[in-house]
Amino acid sequence: MRLFIGLTPPSAVRNAIADERDRLHVSLGGKPTTTANLHLTLVFIGEATVQTMQRLCHLLSRIDMPRFDIGLDRAGDFKRGAIVWLGCSAVPGELATLAETLRQALTDAGIPFDALAFAPHVTLLRKGQPVAETLASTIHWPVDSLVLYASESTPDGVRYRPLFHRPLK
């Protein structure tokens, strides 16, 4: 299993993100992320066993973090692979703390993960054109839970399947 821990937007937020994806797709081209796969990755674990998945569920059940809000207000891209994304001009402190708390918990538990610097974003397009713009209006995302996902390859493309859901307080 390929696993990651992330945030799932509520339906209204997911629809607003999908609207921005569609708007940008018209001008930037590329391959759009399916609406069902829109998420924000906190930590990428990678290949893992069932035992590691169970340990991750236990670890996530003990994470004690408050709810918080994210304001998605800019579009940008990662040059490598031309990934077009939505992100925040200023990363909320709670989001950075949550990502760091998860990384420390994984380190303490001896569970390996991708240690690249945390760059919070929602992937909209792959192989699109470069972009750097501020959105006309901020998409407000109330974050109220953590999700452990499995990334699964299917004949129709990659699908992100939730394995464990942990509400924030």
ROMAR-452343 format. One record per atom (N, C-alpha, C): residue number from 1; residue in three letters; x, y, z. Coordinates in Angstrom, 3 decimals, padded with zeros to 6 digits. Example, Ala and Ser with C-alpha at 12.3 -4.5 7.8 and 13.67 -1.06 7.14 Angstrom:
(1; "ala"; (013.190; -005.690; 007.800));
(1; "ala"; (012.300; -004.500; 007.800));
(1; "ala"; (013.200; -003.300; 007.800));
(2; "ser"; (012.850; -002.250; 007.080));
(2; "ser"; (013.670; -001.060; 007.140));
(2; "ser"; (012.900; 000.030; 007.870));
This chain:
(1; "met"; (000.835; -001.191; 000.000));
(1; "met"; (000.000; 000.000; 000.000));
(1; "met"; (000.875; 001.247; 000.000));
(2; "arg"; (000.467; 002.246; -000.768));
(2; "arg"; (001.115; 003.565; -000.726));
(2; "arg"; (000.216; 004.460; 000.121));
(3; "leu"; (000.761; 004.961; 001.229));
(3; "leu"; (-000.048; 005.700; 002.194));
(3; "leu"; (000.403; 007.144; 002.340));
(4; "phe"; (-000.556; 007.993; 002.712));
(4; "phe"; (-000.239; 009.366; 003.104));
(4; "phe"; (-001.309; 009.862; 004.062));
(5; "ile"; (-000.940; 010.873; 004.851));
(5; "ile"; (-001.864; 011.508; 005.793));
(5; "ile"; (-002.207; 012.863; 005.208));
(6; "gly"; (-003.496; 013.165; 005.167));
(6; "gly"; (-003.896; 014.423; 004.551));
(6; "gly"; (-005.169; 014.997; 005.118));
(7; "leu"; (-005.598; 016.056; 004.475));
(7; "leu"; (-006.828; 016.753; 004.825));
(7; "leu"; (-007.780; 016.653; 003.641));
(8; "thr"; (-009.044; 016.383; 003.934));
(8; "thr"; (-010.077; 016.308; 002.914));
(8; "thr"; (-010.965; 017.537; 003.026));
(9; "pro"; (-011.143; 018.277; 001.936));
(9; "pro"; (-012.020; 019.444; 002.027));
(9; "pro"; (-013.486; 019.025; 002.124));
(10; "pro"; (-014.288; 019.781; 002.895));
(10; "pro"; (-015.728; 019.519; 002.891));
(10; "pro"; (-016.292; 019.764; 001.485));
(11; "ser"; (-017.477; 019.267; 001.221));
(11; "ser"; (-018.071; 019.318; -000.131));
(11; "ser"; (-018.071; 020.712; -000.751));
(12; "ala"; (-018.520; 021.724; -000.020));
(12; "ala"; (-018.589; 023.078; -000.579));
(12; "ala"; (-017.199; 023.588; -000.940));
(13; "val"; (-016.217; 023.286; -000.103));
(13; "val"; (-014.831; 023.700; -000.365));
(13; "val"; (-014.290; 022.924; -001.557));
(14; "arg"; (-014.565; 021.635; -001.590));
(14; "arg"; (-014.117; 020.806; -002.719));
(14; "arg"; (-014.675; 021.359; -004.032));
(15; "asn"; (-015.944; 021.764; -004.021));
(15; "asn"; (-016.554; 022.318; -005.235));
(15; "asn"; (-015.903; 023.636; -005.638));
(16; "ala"; (-015.579; 024.487; -004.661));
(16; "ala"; (-014.913; 025.760; -004.963));
(16; "ala"; (-013.520; 025.509; -005.526));
(17; "ile"; (-012.803; 024.535; -004.970));
(17; "ile"; (-011.468; 024.180; -005.487));
(17; "ile"; (-011.602; 023.638; -006.914));
(18; "ala"; (-012.603; 022.797; -007.145));
(18; "ala"; (-012.830; 022.238; -008.485));
(18; "ala"; (-013.149; 023.345; -009.486));
(19; "asp"; (-013.889; 024.366; -009.053));
(19; "asp"; (-014.184; 025.493; -009.945));
(19; "asp"; (-012.894; 026.211; -010.350));
(20; "glu"; (-011.986; 026.431; -009.381));
(20; "glu"; (-010.693; 027.058; -009.691));
(20; "glu"; (-009.871; 026.165; -010.609));
(21; "arg"; (-009.887; 024.854; -010.336));
(21; "arg"; (-009.169; 023.905; -011.206));
(21; "arg"; (-009.673; 024.025; -012.639));
(22; "asp"; (-010.992; 024.049; -012.796));
(22; "asp"; (-011.576; 024.117; -014.135));
(22; "asp"; (-011.231; 025.439; -014.824));
(23; "arg"; (-011.264; 026.530; -014.071));
(23; "arg"; (-010.927; 027.843; -014.628));
(23; "arg"; (-009.475; 027.848; -015.108));
(24; "leu"; (-008.579; 027.343; -014.273));
(24; "leu"; (-007.160; 027.321; -014.636));
(24; "leu"; (-006.880; 026.335; -015.774));
(25; "his"; (-007.606; 025.243; -015.813));
(25; "his"; (-007.405; 024.244; -016.859));
(25; "his"; (-007.641; 024.841; -018.247));
(26; "val"; (-008.627; 025.726; -018.351));
(26; "val"; (-008.935; 026.354; -019.635));
(26; "val"; (-007.720; 027.111; -020.171));
(27; "ser"; (-007.036; 027.838; -019.302));
(27; "ser"; (-005.909; 028.651; -019.772));
(27; "ser"; (-004.549; 027.949; -019.696));
(28; "leu"; (-004.430; 026.950; -018.824));
(28; "leu"; (-003.117; 026.333; -018.604));
(28; "leu"; (-002.976; 024.935; -019.197));
(29; "gly"; (-004.090; 024.327; -019.590));
(29; "gly"; (-004.033; 022.967; -020.117));
(29; "gly"; (-003.649; 021.978; -019.039));
(30; "gly"; (-003.086; 020.866; -019.429));
(30; "gly"; (-002.672; 019.844; -018.482));
(30; "gly"; (-003.775; 018.849; -018.184));
(31; "lys"; (-003.471; 017.967; -017.258));
(31; "lys"; (-004.424; 016.929; -016.859));
(31; "lys"; (-004.987; 017.288; -015.485));
(32; "pro"; (-006.312; 017.511; -015.393));
(32; "pro"; (-006.911; 017.906; -014.120));
(32; "pro"; (-006.960; 016.760; -013.118));
(33; "thr"; (-006.779; 017.101; -011.856));
(33; "thr"; (-006.994; 016.157; -010.760));
(33; "thr"; (-008.495; 015.921; -010.656));
(34; "thr"; (-008.909; 014.670; -010.499));
(34; "thr"; (-010.342; 014.412; -010.352));
(34; "thr"; (-010.842; 015.071; -009.066));
(35; "thr"; (-012.070; 015.500; -009.094));
(35; "thr"; (-012.659; 016.186; -007.939));
(35; "thr"; (-012.588; 015.313; -006.692));
(36; "ala"; (-012.827; 014.017; -006.828));
(36; "ala"; (-012.795; 013.111; -005.670));
(36; "ala"; (-011.407; 013.029; -005.042));
(37; "asn"; (-010.348; 013.321; -005.803));
(37; "asn"; (-008.982; 013.211; -005.293));
(37; "asn"; (-008.424; 014.513; -004.711));
(38; "leu"; (-009.181; 015.587; -004.715));
(38; "leu"; (-008.676; 016.858; -004.192));
(38; "leu"; (-008.448; 016.741; -002.689));
(39; "his"; (-007.244; 017.089; -002.247));
(39; "his"; (-006.856; 016.964; -000.837));
(39; "his"; (-005.591; 017.783; -000.596));
(40; "leu"; (-005.188; 017.887; 000.642));
(40; "leu"; (-003.911; 018.517; 001.006));
(40; "leu"; (-003.110; 017.481; 001.778));
(41; "thr"; (-001.942; 017.122; 001.267));
(41; "thr"; (-001.083; 016.132; 001.923));
(41; "thr"; (-000.307; 016.778; 003.059));
(42; "leu"; (-000.360; 016.147; 004.220));
(42; "leu"; (000.426; 016.589; 005.375));
(42; "leu"; (001.747; 015.840; 005.445));
(43; "val"; (001.689; 014.513; 005.252));
(43; "val"; (002.891; 013.679; 005.280));
(43; "val"; (002.691; 012.519; 004.304));
(44; "phe"; (003.671; 012.311; 003.423));
(44; "phe"; (003.645; 011.170; 002.515));
(44; "phe"; (004.458; 010.051; 003.138));
(45; "ile"; (003.825; 008.898; 003.325));
(45; "ile"; (004.486; 007.741; 003.939));
(45; "ile"; (005.142; 006.876; 002.861));
(46; "gly"; (004.406; 006.606; 001.792));
(46; "gly"; (004.909; 005.724; 000.740));
(46; "gly"; (004.484; 004.289; 000.999));
(47; "glu"; (005.246; 003.355; 000.454));
(47; "glu"; (004.911; 001.934; 000.580));
(47; "glu"; (004.914; 001.525; 002.052));
(48; "ala"; (003.875; 000.798; 002.447));
(48; "ala"; (003.752; 000.382; 003.849));
(48; "ala"; (003.010; -000.947; 003.921));
(49; "thr"; (003.255; -001.657; 005.004));
(49; "thr"; (002.588; -002.939; 005.255));
(49; "thr"; (001.268; -002.693; 005.991));
(50; "val"; (000.489; -003.732; 006.109));
(50; "val"; (-000.755; -003.660; 006.877));
(50; "val"; (-000.441; -003.328; 008.337));
(51; "gln"; (000.641; -003.886; 008.860));
(51; "gln"; (001.027; -003.603; 010.247));
(51; "gln"; (001.361; -002.119; 010.426));
(52; "thr"; (002.055; -001.538; 009.466));
(52; "thr"; (002.364; -000.104; 009.542));
(52; "thr"; (001.081; 000.707; 009.462));
(53; "met"; (000.157; 000.307; 008.592));
(53; "met"; (-001.124; 001.002; 008.499));
(53; "met"; (-001.836; 000.980; 009.851));
(54; "gln"; (-001.833; -000.160; 010.515));
(54; "gln"; (-002.475; -000.264; 011.829));
(54; "gln"; (-001.783; 000.636; 012.851));
(55; "arg"; (-000.459; 000.683; 012.810));
(55; "arg"; (000.280; 001.569; 013.711));
(55; "arg"; (-000.054; 003.030; 013.429));
(56; "leu"; (-000.205; 003.370; 012.138));
(56; "leu"; (-000.565; 004.740; 011.765));
(56; "leu"; (-001.956; 005.109; 012.285));
(57; "cys"; (-002.898; 004.200; 012.178));
(57; "cys"; (-004.253; 004.460; 012.696));
(57; "cys"; (-004.189; 004.721; 014.200));
(58; "his"; (-003.430; 003.916; 014.910));
(58; "his"; (-003.279; 004.104; 016.357));
(58; "his"; (-002.615; 005.453; 016.659));
(59; "leu"; (-001.567; 005.766; 015.918));
(59; "leu"; (-000.862; 007.030; 016.106));
(59; "leu"; (-001.809; 008.211; 015.859));
(60; "leu"; (-002.576; 008.160; 014.764));
(60; "leu"; (-003.500; 009.253; 014.453));
(60; "leu"; (-004.609; 009.390; 015.489));
(61; "ser"; (-005.021; 008.281; 016.074));
(61; "ser"; (-006.087; 008.348; 017.076));
(61; "ser"; (-005.640; 009.109; 018.323));
(62; "arg"; (-004.323; 009.240; 018.503));
(62; "arg"; (-003.794; 009.933; 019.688));
(62; "arg"; (-003.412; 011.384; 019.420));
(63; "ile"; (-003.444; 011.817; 018.156));
(63; "ile"; (-003.101; 013.205; 017.835));
(63; "ile"; (-004.207; 014.111; 018.380));
(64; "asp"; (-003.811; 015.084; 019.177));
(64; "asp"; (-004.771; 015.975; 019.822));
(64; "asp"; (-004.539; 017.394; 019.326));
(65; "met"; (-005.260; 017.770; 018.293));
(65; "met"; (-005.095; 019.092; 017.696));
(65; "met"; (-006.465; 019.758; 017.565));
(66; "pro"; (-006.507; 021.079; 017.712));
(66; "pro"; (-007.779; 021.790; 017.536));
(66; "pro"; (-008.109; 021.976; 016.052));
(67; "arg"; (-009.372; 022.254; 015.796));
(67; "arg"; (-009.805; 022.611; 014.447));
(67; "arg"; (-009.220; 023.980; 014.104));
(68; "phe"; (-009.091; 024.234; 012.812));
(68; "phe"; (-008.568; 025.530; 012.361));
(68; "phe"; (-009.044; 025.776; 010.934));
(69; "asp"; (-008.718; 026.938; 010.402));
(69; "asp"; (-009.127; 027.311; 009.048));
(69; "asp"; (-007.905; 027.527; 008.166));
(70; "ile"; (-008.077; 027.192; 006.895));
(70; "ile"; (-007.083; 027.470; 005.868));
(70; "ile"; (-007.744; 028.421; 004.875));
(71; "gly"; (-006.982; 029.381; 004.387));
(71; "gly"; (-007.462; 030.268; 003.330));
(71; "gly"; (-006.652; 030.038; 002.072));
(72; "leu"; (-007.231; 029.351; 001.103));
(72; "leu"; (-006.553; 029.132; -000.181));
(72; "leu"; (-006.748; 030.386; -001.022));
(73; "asp"; (-005.651; 031.082; -001.307));
(73; "asp"; (-005.785; 032.371; -001.981));
(73; "asp"; (-004.812; 032.595; -003.134));
(74; "arg"; (-004.042; 031.555; -003.477));
(74; "arg"; (-003.131; 031.747; -004.604));
(74; "arg"; (-002.933; 030.451; -005.365));
(75; "ala"; (-002.649; 030.619; -006.648));
(75; "ala"; (-002.325; 029.492; -007.520));
(75; "ala"; (-000.861; 029.611; -007.893));
(76; "gly"; (-000.204; 028.473; -007.983));
(76; "gly"; (001.203; 028.447; -008.355));
(76; "gly"; (001.534; 027.119; -008.988));
(77; "asp"; (002.818; 026.899; -009.206));
(77; "asp"; (003.217; 025.626; -009.807));
(77; "asp"; (004.585; 025.220; -009.286));
(78; "phe"; (004.812; 023.929; -009.318));
(78; "phe"; (006.126; 023.372; -009.067));
(78; "phe"; (006.705; 023.083; -010.446));
(79; "lys"; (007.841; 023.654; -010.742));
(79; "lys"; (008.431; 023.524; -012.087));
(79; "lys"; (008.702; 022.071; -012.448));
(80; "arg"; (009.187; 021.322; -011.494));
(80; "arg"; (009.458; 019.916; -011.803));
(80; "arg"; (008.126; 019.197; -011.991));
(81; "gly"; (007.904; 018.682; -013.165));
(81; "gly"; (006.660; 017.985; -013.438));
(81; "gly"; (005.495; 018.886; -013.706));
(82; "ala"; (005.695; 020.209; -013.636));
(82; "ala"; (004.640; 021.183; -013.920));
(82; "ala"; (003.348; 020.853; -013.176));
(83; "ile"; (003.414; 020.853; -011.865));
(83; "ile"; (002.243; 020.641; -011.021));
(83; "ile"; (001.640; 022.003; -010.711));
(84; "val"; (000.395; 022.210; -011.088));
(84; "val"; (-000.324; 023.455; -010.784));
(84; "val"; (-001.140; 023.212; -009.523));
(85; "trp"; (-001.070; 024.153; -008.580));
(85; "trp"; (-001.679; 023.948; -007.264));
(85; "trp"; (-002.367; 025.210; -006.750));
(86; "leu"; (-003.191; 025.003; -005.715));
(86; "leu"; (-003.736; 026.094; -004.902));
(86; "leu"; (-003.056; 026.020; -003.552));
(87; "gly"; (-002.762; 027.180; -002.987));
(87; "gly"; (-002.124; 027.220; -001.676));
(87; "gly"; (-002.469; 028.501; -000.947));
(88; "cys"; (-001.731; 028.736; 000.119));
(88; "cys"; (-001.955; 029.888; 001.003));
(88; "cys"; (-000.796; 030.865; 000.869));
(89; "ser"; (-001.098; 032.159; 000.817));
(89; "ser"; (-000.014; 033.149; 000.830));
(89; "ser"; (000.737; 033.077; 002.144));
(90; "ala"; (-000.007; 032.864; 003.212));
(90; "ala"; (000.595; 032.712; 004.541));
(90; "ala"; (000.074; 031.404; 005.130));
(91; "val"; (000.985; 030.490; 005.420));
(91; "val"; (000.589; 029.193; 005.974));
(91; "val"; (000.112; 029.410; 007.415));
(92; "pro"; (-001.121; 028.988; 007.720));
(92; "pro"; (-001.605; 029.132; 009.096));
(92; "pro"; (-000.696; 028.386; 010.072));
(93; "gly"; (-000.447; 028.985; 011.214));
(93; "gly"; (000.410; 028.363; 012.220));
(93; "gly"; (-000.076; 026.991; 012.624));
(94; "glu"; (-001.400; 026.839; 012.729));
(94; "glu"; (-001.976; 025.545; 013.131));
(94; "glu"; (-001.680; 024.463; 012.100));
(95; "leu"; (-001.677; 024.830; 010.826));
(95; "leu"; (-001.382; 023.853; 009.768));
(95; "leu"; (000.077; 023.414; 009.846));
(96; "ala"; (000.977; 024.370; 010.010));
(96; "ala"; (002.400; 024.039; 010.139));
(96; "ala"; (002.640; 023.194; 011.389));
(97; "thr"; (001.965; 023.534; 012.496));
(97; "thr"; (002.113; 022.775; 013.743));
(97; "thr"; (001.607; 021.355; 013.567));
(98; "leu"; (000.468; 021.196; 012.907));
(98; "leu"; (-000.086; 019.860; 012.682));
(98; "leu"; (000.883; 019.009; 011.865));
(99; "ala"; (001.424; 019.559; 010.789));
(99; "ala"; (002.371; 018.802; 009.959));
(99; "ala"; (003.608; 018.424; 010.769));
(100; "glu"; (004.121; 019.345; 011.561));
(100; "glu"; (005.312; 019.069; 012.372));
(100; "glu"; (005.008; 018.044; 013.460));
(101; "thr"; (003.836; 018.142; 014.073));
(101; "thr"; (003.427; 017.174; 015.104));
(101; "thr"; (003.362; 015.772; 014.516));
(102; "leu"; (002.806; 015.649; 013.329));
(102; "leu"; (002.719; 014.345; 012.664));
(102; "leu"; (004.105; 013.804; 012.334));
(103; "arg"; (004.968; 014.642; 011.808));
(103; "arg"; (006.324; 014.211; 011.462));
(103; "arg"; (007.085; 013.744; 012.706));
(104; "gln"; (006.922; 014.479; 013.798));
(104; "gln"; (007.610; 014.095; 015.032));
(104; "gln"; (007.053; 012.778; 015.571));
(105; "ala"; (005.726; 012.609; 015.510));
(105; "ala"; (005.104; 011.362; 015.977));
(105; "ala"; (005.575; 010.173; 015.137));
(106; "leu"; (005.686; 010.361; 013.826));
(106; "leu"; (006.170; 009.291; 012.948));
(106; "leu"; (007.630; 008.972; 013.253));
(107; "thr"; (008.431; 009.992; 013.462));
(107; "thr"; (009.843; 009.793; 013.802));
(107; "thr"; (009.956; 009.023; 015.112));
(108; "asp"; (009.199; 009.454; 016.120));
(108; "asp"; (009.226; 008.790; 017.430));
(108; "asp"; (008.789; 007.333; 017.336));
(109; "ala"; (007.850; 007.044; 016.425));
(109; "ala"; (007.342; 005.680; 016.265));
(109; "ala"; (008.224; 004.840; 015.336));
(110; "gly"; (009.227; 005.466; 014.737));
(110; "gly"; (010.104; 004.732; 013.828));
(110; "gly"; (009.451; 004.400; 012.497));
(111; "ile"; (008.474; 005.191; 012.091));
(111; "ile"; (007.795; 004.972; 010.809));
(111; "ile"; (008.408; 005.919; 009.783));
(112; "pro"; (009.051; 005.373; 008.743));
(112; "pro"; (009.684; 006.238; 007.745));
(112; "pro"; (008.651; 007.007; 006.916));
(113; "phe"; (009.042; 008.204; 006.478));
(113; "phe"; (008.188; 009.054; 005.649));
(113; "phe"; (009.058; 009.932; 004.780));
(114; "asp"; (008.443; 010.560; 003.787));
(114; "asp"; (009.156; 011.476; 002.900));
(114; "asp"; (009.431; 012.762; 003.680));
(115; "ala"; (010.694; 013.080; 003.870));
(115; "ala"; (011.077; 014.207; 004.719));
(115; "ala"; (011.275; 015.514; 003.944));
(116; "leu"; (010.767; 015.587; 002.711));
(116; "leu"; (010.845; 016.859; 001.985));
(116; "leu"; (010.166; 017.946; 002.796));
(117; "ala"; (010.605; 019.183; 002.635));
(117; "ala"; (010.007; 020.306; 003.361));
(117; "ala"; (008.508; 020.369; 003.087));
(118; "phe"; (007.734; 020.687; 004.116));
(118; "phe"; (006.286; 020.782; 004.000));
(118; "phe"; (005.929; 021.984; 003.132));
(119; "ala"; (005.217; 021.743; 002.042));
(119; "ala"; (004.770; 022.785; 001.119));
(119; "ala"; (003.274; 022.587; 000.901));
(120; "pro"; (002.433; 023.137; 001.795));
(120; "pro"; (001.000; 022.859; 001.722));
(120; "pro"; (000.364; 023.353; 000.420));
(121; "his"; (-000.315; 022.440; -000.256));
(121; "his"; (-000.963; 022.771; -001.522));
(121; "his"; (-001.999; 021.700; -001.865));
(122; "val"; (-002.898; 022.073; -002.760));
(122; "val"; (-003.862; 021.131; -003.341));
(122; "val"; (-003.518; 021.059; -004.825));
(123; "thr"; (-003.143; 019.877; -005.294));
(123; "thr"; (-002.784; 019.712; -006.709));
(123; "thr"; (-004.040; 019.797; -007.568));
(124; "leu"; (-003.982; 020.690; -008.580));
(124; "leu"; (-005.114; 020.894; -009.488));
(124; "leu"; (-004.885; 020.265; -010.857));
(125; "leu"; (-003.654; 020.447; -011.389));
(125; "leu"; (-003.334; 019.990; -012.739));
(125; "leu"; (-001.940; 019.390; -012.766));
(126; "arg"; (-001.742; 018.452; -013.653));
(126; "arg"; (-000.406; 017.924; -013.927));
(126; "arg"; (-000.073; 018.277; -015.375));
(127; "lys"; (001.167; 018.680; -015.581));
(127; "lys"; (001.643; 019.049; -016.911));
(127; "lys"; (000.893; 020.244; -017.484));
(128; "gly"; (000.544; 021.184; -016.606));
(128; "gly"; (-000.050; 022.441; -017.055));
(128; "gly"; (001.050; 023.453; -017.297));
(129; "gln"; (000.680; 024.645; -017.683));
(129; "gln"; (001.630; 025.738; -017.891));
(129; "gln"; (001.925; 026.414; -016.555));
(130; "pro"; (003.073; 027.070; -016.431));
(130; "pro"; (003.394; 027.792; -015.187));
(130; "pro"; (002.361; 028.880; -014.881));
(131; "val"; (002.151; 029.100; -013.589));
(131; "val"; (001.189; 030.119; -013.149));
(131; "val"; (001.623; 030.662; -011.790));
(132; "ala"; (001.340; 031.928; -011.568));
(132; "ala"; (001.526; 032.551; -010.258));
(132; "ala"; (000.487; 033.658; -010.186));
(133; "glu"; (-000.572; 033.417; -009.444));
(133; "glu"; (-001.616; 034.432; -009.361));
(133; "glu"; (-002.332; 034.366; -008.019));
(134; "thr"; (-002.861; 035.504; -007.642));
(134; "thr"; (-003.703; 035.587; -006.454));
(134; "thr"; (-005.137; 035.377; -006.919));
(135; "leu"; (-005.888; 034.568; -006.182));
(135; "leu"; (-007.276; 034.312; -006.562));
(135; "leu"; (-008.129; 035.559; -006.336));
(136; "ala"; (-009.192; 035.678; -007.101));
(136; "ala"; (-010.116; 036.810; -006.951));
(136; "ala"; (-010.751; 036.807; -005.567));
(137; "ser"; (-011.015; 035.618; -005.041));
(137; "ser"; (-011.530; 035.522; -003.669));
(137; "ser"; (-010.955; 034.276; -003.001));
(138; "thr"; (-010.708; 034.410; -001.704));
(138; "thr"; (-010.117; 033.327; -000.923));
(138; "thr"; (-011.125; 032.203; -000.726));
(139; "ile"; (-010.660; 030.975; -000.836));
(139; "ile"; (-011.488; 029.810; -000.517));
(139; "ile"; (-011.216; 029.466; 000.944));
(140; "his"; (-012.236; 029.603; 001.777));
(140; "his"; (-012.093; 029.332; 003.212));
(140; "his"; (-012.391; 027.859; 003.485));
(141; "trp"; (-011.448; 027.179; 004.110));
(141; "trp"; (-011.528; 025.742; 004.364));
(141; "trp"; (-011.472; 025.499; 005.861));
(142; "pro"; (-012.597; 025.143; 006.487));
(142; "pro"; (-012.565; 024.768; 007.905));
(142; "pro"; (-012.044; 023.335; 008.044));
(143; "val"; (-010.884; 023.186; 008.658));
(143; "val"; (-010.250; 021.877; 008.810));
(143; "val"; (-010.735; 021.255; 010.109));
(144; "asp"; (-011.363; 020.091; 009.994));
(144; "asp"; (-011.920; 019.460; 011.193));
(144; "asp"; (-011.536; 018.002; 011.367));
(145; "ser"; (-010.648; 017.469; 010.485));
(145; "ser"; (-010.260; 016.064; 010.639));
(145; "ser"; (-008.975; 015.752; 009.864));
(146; "leu"; (-008.377; 014.634; 010.260));
(146; "leu"; (-007.212; 014.055; 009.580));
(146; "leu"; (-007.656; 012.775; 008.902));
(147; "val"; (-007.018; 012.435; 007.794));
(147; "val"; (-007.370; 011.211; 007.080));
(147; "val"; (-006.092; 010.474; 006.692));
(148; "leu"; (-006.085; 009.162; 006.911));
(148; "leu"; (-005.034; 008.292; 006.384));
(148; "leu"; (-005.579; 007.735; 005.073));
(149; "tyr"; (-004.842; 007.973; 003.988));
(149; "tyr"; (-005.258; 007.551; 002.655));
(149; "tyr"; (-004.357; 006.458; 002.116));
(150; "ala"; (-004.937; 005.627; 001.245));
(150; "ala"; (-004.164; 004.715; 000.399));
(150; "ala"; (-004.264; 005.254; -001.018));
(151; "ser"; (-003.139; 005.327; -001.699));
(151; "ser"; (-003.100; 005.739; -003.091));
(151; "ser"; (-003.125; 004.458; -003.921));
(152; "glu"; (-004.182; 004.302; -004.706));
(152; "glu"; (-004.385; 003.062; -005.465));
(152; "glu"; (-004.436; 003.343; -006.964));
(153; "ser"; (-003.687; 002.564; -007.724));
(153; "ser"; (-003.739; 002.668; -009.182));
(153; "ser"; (-004.893; 001.819; -009.687));
(154; "thr"; (-005.713; 002.421; -010.534));
(154; "thr"; (-006.834; 001.705; -011.143));
(154; "thr"; (-006.744; 001.903; -012.655));
(155; "pro"; (-007.510; 001.147; -013.429));
(155; "pro"; (-007.503; 001.359; -014.890));
(155; "pro"; (-007.929; 002.779; -015.272));
(156; "asp"; (-008.701; 003.445; -014.396));
(156; "asp"; (-009.162; 004.814; -014.677));
(156; "asp"; (-008.232; 005.876; -014.106));
(157; "gly"; (-007.114; 005.468; -013.526));
(157; "gly"; (-006.175; 006.420; -012.933));
(157; "gly"; (-006.034; 006.191; -011.439));
(158; "val"; (-005.302; 007.073; -010.793));
(158; "val"; (-005.059; 006.950; -009.354));
(158; "val"; (-006.305; 007.356; -008.585));
(159; "arg"; (-006.562; 006.617; -007.514));
(159; "arg"; (-007.683; 006.905; -006.620));
(159; "arg"; (-007.140; 006.968; -005.206));
(160; "tyr"; (-007.574; 007.953; -004.423));
(160; "tyr"; (-007.161; 008.074; -003.033));
(160; "tyr"; (-008.297; 007.581; -002.156));
(161; "arg"; (-008.051; 006.458; -001.485));
(161; "arg"; (-009.096; 005.829; -000.664));
(161; "arg"; (-008.831; 006.102; 000.811));
(162; "pro"; (-009.793; 006.730; 001.498));
(162; "pro"; (-009.639; 006.953; 002.935));
(162; "pro"; (-009.649; 005.623; 003.684));
(163; "leu"; (-008.667; 005.437; 004.582));
(163; "leu"; (-008.583; 004.225; 005.394));
(163; "leu"; (-008.963; 004.488; 006.855));
(164; "phe"; (-008.696; 005.714; 007.309));
(164; "phe"; (-008.929; 006.061; 008.707));
(164; "phe"; (-009.205; 007.553; 008.778));
(165; "his"; (-010.200; 007.919; 009.570));
(165; "his"; (-010.621; 009.311; 009.715));
(165; "his"; (-010.549; 009.680; 011.177));
(166; "arg"; (-009.912; 010.808; 011.494));
(166; "arg"; (-009.750; 011.260; 012.885));
(166; "arg"; (-010.246; 012.699; 013.003));
(167; "pro"; (-011.390; 012.910; 013.683));
(167; "pro"; (-011.849; 014.298; 013.891));
(167; "pro"; (-010.879; 015.085; 014.773));
(168; "leu"; (-010.742; 016.366; 014.485));
(168; "leu"; (-009.985; 017.252; 015.367));
(168; "leu"; (-010.971; 017.808; 016.384));
(169; "lys"; (-010.453; 018.265; 017.521));
(169; "lys"; (-011.379; 018.734; 018.570));
(169; "lys"; (-011.809; 020.167; 018.396));
